[in-house]
Amino acid sequence: EGRQVWEYDPEGGTSEDRKKVDDAREHFWANRFAKKHSSDELMRQQLTRERPSPPMPPKPSLPAAGAAPKEAAKAALTRAIRFYSTLQTHDGHFAGDYGGPMFLMPGLLISLYVSGTLNTVLSEHHRREMRHYLYAHQNPDGGWGLHIEGHSTMFGSALSYVSLRILGEGPDSTYKDAPGMSKGREWILAHGSATHITSWGKFWLSVLGCFSWDGNNPLPPEIWLLPYVLPIHPGRFWCHCRQVYLPMCYVYGKRFVGKETSLVLALREELFSIPYSQVDWNRARNQCAKEDLYYPHPLLQDVLWATLHKGVEPLLNHTPLHALREKACAEVMKHVHYEDENTRYIDIGPVNKALNLLCCFVEDPSSEALKKHLARVPDYLWLAEDGMKMQGYNGSQLWDTAFAVQALAATEMLEETAPILKRANHYVDKSQVRENPNGDHGSMYRHISNGAWPFSTRDHGWPIADCASEGLKASLAIAALPPHLVGPPLADQRLFDCVNCILSFQNADGGFATYELTRSYAWLEYINPAETFGDIMIDYTYVECTSACVTAMAAFQKRLPDHRAAEVAAAIARAAKFMEDKQLEDGSWYGSWAVCYTYATWFGVSGLLAAGRRYESCPAIRKACAFLLSKELLGGGWSESYLSCQDKIYTTLPGNRVHAVMTSWALIALIEAGQHTRDAAPLHRGAAQLIKLQEENGDFPQQEISGVFNKNCMISYSAYRNIFPIWALGLYQKVCGGS
Ligand code: LAN
């Protein structure tokens, strides 16, 4: 359940539906630079067709002088819920676009191309939509960014250019009024050519045959043969880092290169400013365009890579020591297969999905494993009015659904929400992970997962501390409602399993990381070779994850106070201390997984409240509220730009523009902390701004991107524009309703 697969239906839709879709796409195209963002118009069309939406109450007239009277808030809320309910699928999850990064699809296309499976997996319709997507996100200067809103980078540009070529575009093709291929090539050549691509780009181009393996810094698979006690053992890395470098080591160890096709030969000419045979590959190892540099290599790294490259690699490749390389490659493949089997070939993320698929091909082109991989490629693809993209995950199903449940439950509009909650209950039930990873999972560096919730689907199966917590909170919210309306609650044992998992995720500093415990030291960042990403080496503790675990344990404590009572209480206390320690001078928290200080400050406040702190007696909460109030925009509402994440400085959107998602987070945090009992005016203004932003059909506009990972790459959480305004207006209604 939860699987999302797009297929082309030549007869699909009425002519009216088609027109709506075409209009949405034209609208996107025309406005793509003003609001460089995608949304899920197409999905919406499809879903609304299957289940006609209930009639809409009329749009309320705008409240005067910035106040949002009770009736206006109620009507906006009703409309918002009715709209969002049309995006709920039959299995109960809410579907939404999880795109944003621009470096994911190229890896997939290169893997499919070199394995000769491109046209088997992707129909001509998929390929057409992918071309549309790549052109839709080409910047006016001809290049492509790391993500859909980013400035042009070599990583984005060279890989998007190559992708378009793989998808059949010629070196001078163009589309609508996009800058086109020759402008793309100009950008690449003017910025140092493909030698200046980041290390992950060098890797993909080498696989394709458009870069020499000698131009890559070493990725020795032998690292997997080291003893686990060493802090640099990859089993101690953050699981995403580990699962990306694992298959990369294998492909590097094998020096795999795809067939030298005419396209490959042509690309060798197009991507470099000098003849391919004259490129200085040794120099290229450390070249990187300045546009791409977010985390420059420390000197230590350059020395390390040079020693390995010149001193060790020749030995491992050309002497009897080669046996060691073979052994290391075999060990690596054991882990690749384990990951594939434990995720039913979805894999933990889009990068290792493409890489593991490639490894299975390199190991045995006729293997069952490769076929199983191909069958799971569509899980990552999503079509919207900006075309078809590879998403950042196989979806955000559970995450969005768990938040939606909490938002709907907070409205206390049981009559409206019960049928929606009932369907969501089904999904929450079906998506809980009910087993640990196979066999001796510890020896495969896997944490327990039984009882946790994943971010997307049960098939994916990787547990995440805060997804487990949001899943648990959603189950508890449902369990508090009448079962004849929302369906039966989960059995207590399943909640015990989840809490067991959550407790097992707490670190020595009291904080919670993402998928596992922190297993090594932050100094490992010295050998972080990925120039565009920060903080990827280990699983750090985060305020968002910690707060989610605290609020979940506190809710659990209320319902089932006798289960591991002392441990739960102690875990909450330690986590609260961690959150206080992480608070910044100005009262905010830095957000690592969404934009940015507003998001994390909401988590900081709600976590401390759940741990029993109160505004009146807790300086941290008071400072946090003061911070939020100090950032209110002129005329009300809040907004924050993704630049906050990369620059670590609070940045609002230009022009005093209100953003529905940040406004909602700030409202929720302030209301939870009792702002309405002190001064409700900022709440009235914020609610009024939300009502003003709401569209005719109850939707909210898809504004600037609101998710992030590894400091520098942005990711879309399209459902946030519906979920959080519902949540905020619901709370507003409740506490300011009579105002
Ligand atoms: C995600 C998606 C979910 C996200 C939350 C649960 C929201 C967060 O609170 C904890 C971290 C987590 C699980 C997360 C971590 C990084 C991910 C997996 C992603 C942002 C989705 C894509 C990203 C992944 C690393 C992308 C591939 C890029 C690499 C650098 C490997």
Boltz pocket constraint, residues with backbone or C-beta under 6 A from the ligand:
constraints:
  - pocket:
      binder: B
      contacts: [[A, 240], [A, 241], [A, 244], [A, 348], [A, 349], [A, 350], [A, 351], [A, 392], [A, 393], [A, 455], [A, 464], [A, 466], [A, 467], [A, 514], [A, 533], [A, 536], [A, 544], [A, 545], [A, 593], [A, 708], [A, 709], [A, 710], [A, 715]]
      max_distance: 6.0
